[in-house]
């Protein structure tokens, strides 16, 4: 009887681990504006870069709690472009600030970002 309980427990643990690896803990969040981000206190969680401009819109953030990876994008108003560019360091078309890397499309006023892992 004891062996059967041990085998059943091991089978359940194996199933749990398989399901956990097959279904990662990924969350996708969308925010219409910087104001929404502030109201929901998202910046404190570290899933969005602190250099997010006040004019940011169509903000999308995807994070995987298991791997601690963060990806996202946002648009910004042209009036904030100069301020945004002063907050990042550029190297071969990739911009960097704190724990994030950025690709800035100045023609479309769009930014793709990811965290440094």
Secondary structure, 3 states (H helix, E strand, C coil): CHHHHHHHHHHHHHHHHHHHHHCCCEEEEEEEEHHHHHHCCCHHHCCCCCCCCCCCEEEEEEEECCCCEEEEEEECCHHHHHHHHHCCEEECCEEEECCEEEEEECCCCEEEEEECC
